[in-house]
């Protein structure tokens, strides 16, 4: 069976419609004919179901400009996994997510109104804008043609931690942290603020606060540093001196997490900005943290290699990777995790 290429679309006849679309979900019917995208035609050529497109066999067609090779690799992989799928375009599936392929649940096809995954295809060397992710699966093709699937979403971040710290707890601002002398017991035990200077004692006599924690507590009126000027200005300027603009972004995200009932703690050991606890009743009965949070500007572009590294690390410690995209209009949350379709 032969087909012809015209205007970026491959046209085949009535027999192709019955054999390929009606039976296996390829292409888009056009009267008695069948319209195929180049990637669908390449797959049919690869399988030997099509003999030629404009006289080209599989090898010539794949190396021509008509068929993107990365798209073919992902399309073939998903077909091999038992899925029917369609390219996204006005002639096939009009999708607003920025996906390249729409994948249907196993046992379903383009004639059903149900989608399992929306796939965006990139090379490992590409840069992916953060704004293009969420409700899409990133199919990353590496230099050896292996494919890694990363599912992205826009989650709601919420917890049930309910704690209001007392007012005007005295503290001392040091170079890159704050010390609280003889703090209220619940500040650490219930609020999970800071780390005790002596972790072996039964009571906390000195509590060490990070600059982010201190800045948040000062803004809440819970911490008094006794500086010569304004306490909030002093601790924020100290944080900016240590971290630059990154401190402001981290402080915004820290405050947003606390307001959502989630307790953020440093994620340094995991290569992230924060690890989070959704339900803190007391530190003595603390469960494992659930999320790793990395703070980035909303215009951030992800290198797929770095994104895969973050996701792999989070999965290895049984946590979910979340990115806080900070911009002038607020914070958007983006999650990413490994997917096996």
BELRA-V713262 format. One record per residue. RES is the residue in three letters. OMEGA is omega in radians with two decimals (999 if undefined). Layout:
res=[RES	RES]
omega=[OMEGA	OMEGA]
This chain:
res=[UNK	UNK	UNK	UNK	UNK	UNK	UNK	UNK	UNK	UNK	UNK	UNK	UNK	UNK	UNK	UNK	UNK	UNK	UNK	UNK	UNK	UNK	UNK	UNK	UNK	UNK	UNK	UNK	UNK	UNK	UNK	UNK	UNK	UNK	UNK	UNK	UNK	UNK	UNK	UNK	UNK	UNK	UNK	UNK	UNK	UNK	UNK	UNK	UNK	UNK	UNK	UNK	UNK	UNK	UNK	UNK	UNK	UNK	UNK	UNK	UNK	UNK	UNK	UNK	UNK	UNK	UNK	UNK	UNK	UNK	UNK	UNK	UNK	UNK	UNK	UNK	UNK	UNK	UNK	UNK	UNK	UNK	UNK	UNK	UNK	UNK	UNK	UNK	UNK	UNK	UNK	UNK	UNK	UNK	UNK	UNK	UNK	UNK	UNK	UNK	UNK	UNK	UNK	UNK	UNK	UNK	UNK	UNK	UNK	UNK	UNK	UNK	UNK	UNK	UNK	UNK	UNK	UNK	UNK	UNK	UNK	UNK	UNK	UNK	UNK	UNK	UNK	UNK	UNK	UNK	UNK	UNK	UNK	UNK	UNK	UNK	UNK	UNK	UNK	UNK	UNK	UNK	UNK	UNK	UNK	UNK	UNK	UNK	UNK	UNK	UNK	UNK	UNK	UNK	UNK	UNK	UNK	UNK	UNK	UNK	UNK	UNK	UNK	UNK	UNK	UNK	UNK	UNK	UNK	UNK	UNK	UNK	UNK	UNK	UNK	UNK	UNK	UNK	UNK	UNK	UNK	UNK	UNK	UNK	UNK	UNK	UNK	UNK	UNK	UNK	UNK	UNK	UNK	UNK	UNK	UNK	UNK	UNK	UNK	UNK	UNK	UNK	UNK	UNK	UNK	UNK	UNK	UNK	UNK	UNK	UNK	UNK	UNK	UNK	UNK	UNK	UNK	UNK	UNK	UNK	UNK	UNK	UNK	UNK	UNK	UNK	UNK	UNK	UNK	UNK	UNK	UNK	UNK	UNK	UNK	UNK	UNK	UNK	UNK	UNK	UNK	UNK	UNK	UNK	UNK	UNK	UNK	UNK	UNK	UNK	UNK	UNK	UNK	UNK	UNK	UNK	UNK	UNK	UNK	UNK	UNK	UNK	UNK	UNK	UNK	UNK	UNK	UNK	UNK	UNK	UNK	UNK	UNK	UNK	UNK	UNK	UNK	UNK	UNK	UNK	UNK	UNK	UNK	UNK	UNK	UNK	UNK	UNK	UNK	UNK	UNK	UNK	UNK	UNK	UNK	UNK	UNK	UNK	UNK	UNK	UNK	UNK	UNK	UNK	UNK	UNK	UNK	UNK	UNK	UNK	UNK	UNK	UNK	UNK	UNK	UNK	UNK	UNK	UNK	UNK	UNK	UNK	UNK	UNK	UNK	UNK	UNK	UNK	UNK	UNK	UNK	UNK	UNK	UNK	UNK	UNK	UNK	UNK	UNK	UNK	UNK]
omega=[-3.14	3.09	-3.12	3.14	3.14	3.08	3.12	3.12	3.11	-3.10	3.06	-2.99	-3.04	-3.14	3.12	3.13	-3.12	-3.03	-3.00	-3.10	-3.02	-3.08	-2.99	2.97	3.07	2.89	-3.04	-3.12	3.07	-3.02	3.10	-3.09	3.07	3.04	3.12	2.95	3.12	-3.10	3.07	3.11	3.12	-3.14	3.10	3.04	3.13	-3.13	-3.08	3.11	2.96	3.11	-3.06	2.96	-3.04	3.11	-3.13	2.97	-3.05	-3.05	-3.12	-3.10	-3.10	-3.13	3.06	-3.14	-3.03	-2.99	3.07	-3.04	3.13	3.12	3.12	-3.11	-3.14	3.12	3.14	-3.12	-3.11	3.03	3.12	3.14	3.05	-3.13	2.82	-3.11	-3.11	2.97	3.11	3.02	-3.14	-3.13	-3.11	3.11	3.14	-3.03	-3.07	-3.07	-3.06	-3.13	3.05	-3.12	3.00	-3.08	-3.12	3.08	3.11	-3.11	3.12	-3.08	-3.07	3.10	3.09	-3.12	-3.11	-3.10	3.08	-3.11	2.93	-2.96	2.96	-3.00	3.12	2.97	3.09	-3.11	-3.11	2.98	-3.05	3.10	3.14	-3.11	-3.12	-3.08	-3.05	-3.08	3.09	3.07	3.12	3.06	-3.06	3.12	-3.09	-3.03	3.08	3.08	2.98	-3.07	3.05	3.14	3.13	-3.13	-3.14	-3.07	3.05	-2.99	2.91	3.11	-3.13	3.10	-3.08	3.11	-3.08	-3.12	3.04	-3.11	3.08	-3.07	2.94	3.02	-3.07	3.11	-3.12	3.13	3.08	-3.05	-3.12	3.06	3.11	3.05	3.08	-3.10	3.13	-3.07	2.99	-3.04	-3.05	-3.13	3.07	-3.00	-3.12	-3.10	-3.10	3.01	2.99	3.07	3.11	3.05	3.07	-3.03	-3.10	-3.10	3.13	3.11	-3.13	-3.14	3.10	-3.10	3.12	3.12	2.96	3.14	3.10	3.10	-3.11	3.14	3.13	-3.13	3.09	3.13	3.11	-3.08	-3.08	-3.06	3.11	-3.05	3.11	3.11	-3.14	3.14	3.13	-3.08	-3.11	3.12	-3.09	-3.07	3.12	3.10	3.08	3.10	3.12	3.10	-3.13	-2.98	-3.05	-3.09	-3.14	3.14	-3.14	3.13	-3.13	3.12	3.10	-3.12	3.10	-3.12	-3.14	3.11	3.11	-3.14	3.12	3.13	-3.13	3.14	3.07	3.02	-3.08	3.08	-3.03	-3.08	-3.13	3.14	-3.12	3.09	-3.11	2.78	-3.00	3.10	-3.03	-3.05	-3.14	3.02	3.05	-3.13	-3.13	3.12	-3.02	3.04	3.13	3.06	-3.04	-3.02	2.82	-3.06	3.02	-3.09	3.14	3.03	-3.10	3.11	-3.09	3.01	-3.11	2.87	-3.11	3.13	3.12	3.13	3.11	3.12	3.11	-3.11	3.14	-3.14	3.13	3.12	-3.14	3.11	3.06	3.08	3.11	-3.12	3.14	3.08	3.08	-3.11	-3.03	3.11	-3.10	-3.10	3.11	-3.08	3.03	-3.10	3.13	3.10	3.11	3.09	-3.12	-3.14	2.95	-3.07	999]
